[in-house]
Amino acid sequence: MSKETGFTTMAGAKIQAAIPEIGVGILGYSFMGKAHSNAFKTIPYMMYPPPAIPKLVGICGRNEEAVKEAAHRYGYENYYTDWHKMLANEHIRVFDNGGPNNLHVEPTIAAAQAGKHLFCEKPLAITAEQAKTMWDAAEKAGVKHQVGYNYRFVPAIRQAKELIEKGLLGRIYHFRAVYLQEWVMPHYNTPKIWRLDEKVAGSGALGDLGAHLVDLGRFLVGEFKSVGAIVKTIIDERPLPDGSGSGKVTLDDAFVSVVEFENGAIGTLEATRFAGGRKNHQVIEINGEKGSIEFNLERLNELNVFWVDEEPKETQGFHNVLISDSYHPWWENWWPHGHIIGWEHTFIHQFTHLFDCIVNDKPVAPYGATFEDGYKAAVVCDAITEAARTKKQVDVNSD
């Protein structure tokens, strides 16, 4: 389905083009539902000209009152409390799974079998074995598939990727990454919500935060060869959300991992939700023979770079680069240089990428994370869990 739409460029010239509409059905209306819906509504007038216009066909959640309100708030045509019924809507071409981790497998595979293109939040599944079934189903159905590793779509991260691909860092020696938050510390009195329930989330800081670090390691440096780890549950009992008592917490609150990559680079990964004062502190540093790169998510428009052969030596050191010029990734769609963008823009970029791949039959990889990438990240996360259990360095095998 398409419609003729006239757009006016910033220079004032009008473009007449057939912009296809793509019907979207989303599972989940809370945190990710808000972030994804904002992206869908922004794409048509900011990612100009858009590869497609997202049509908000359906939104699904378990709480009828809440999902009805979300449909009204975001502008979805229909709301559902049963994802089976939503997937039966023939106007939905893309299934966006933003639900809890234990609801990733069954609805996504059903959507693939119904011929719908797929987007699924990370981690792709609770285990690598489950993730493999999702990847297999998507490939068998011949549909496009993407995982919500949205930090691949931060302009500074993509700029770092381009520098590495051009060989400007030379041989990579180290990948060092931390992801620190504080929201489950005792003073917040956080109850045993789904993110703290092993049956629903599968893992804690590892799947929620560490999976992002694993994906960025694979994206920027290469495949993992082996991992060692310590995994820790810091508070093992929390009040239930309904106030009826307390429940045991068995998933991880924090982990630290020592890793080796297939190309010989070594590194460390650390994630916790008990880092007092840290709100969303994700920092990665890559050291190579010709230079180093440092990125901090809380300053996501910036990239710190160091070049070994820079002259004069007396002033050699890290330089802070503001990634906001028109020649930086995606910036032609946004503002004059120095007018910074935010976290929500990563979702706009990643969904634009998916819609472009659907409309123009392009591969989602290597810049978007496919279900294959989701599976391989899950293999690494499973290996970290096994390394912590056995107290041994564990080989990573995703063949």
Secondary structure, 3 states (H helix, E strand, C coil): CEEEEEEECCCCCEEEEEEEEEEEEEECCCHHHHHHHHHHHHHHHHCCCCCCEEEEEEEECCCHHHHHHHHHHHCCCEEECCHHHHHCCCCCCEEEECCCHHHCHHHHHHHHHCCCEEEECCCCCCCHHHHHHHHHHHHHHCCCEEECCHHHHCHHHHHHHHHHHCCCCCCEEEEEEEEECCCCCHHHCCCCCHHHCHHHHCCCHHHHHHHHHHHHHHHHCCCEEEEEEEEECCCCEEECCCCCCEEECCCCCEEEEEEEECCCCEEEEEEECCCCCCCCEEEEEEEECCEEEEEEHHHCCEEEEEECCCCCHHHCCCEEEECCCCCCCCHHHCCCCCCCCCCCHHHHHHHHHHHHHHHCCCCCCCCCCCHHHHHHHHHHHHHHHHHHHHCCCEECCCC
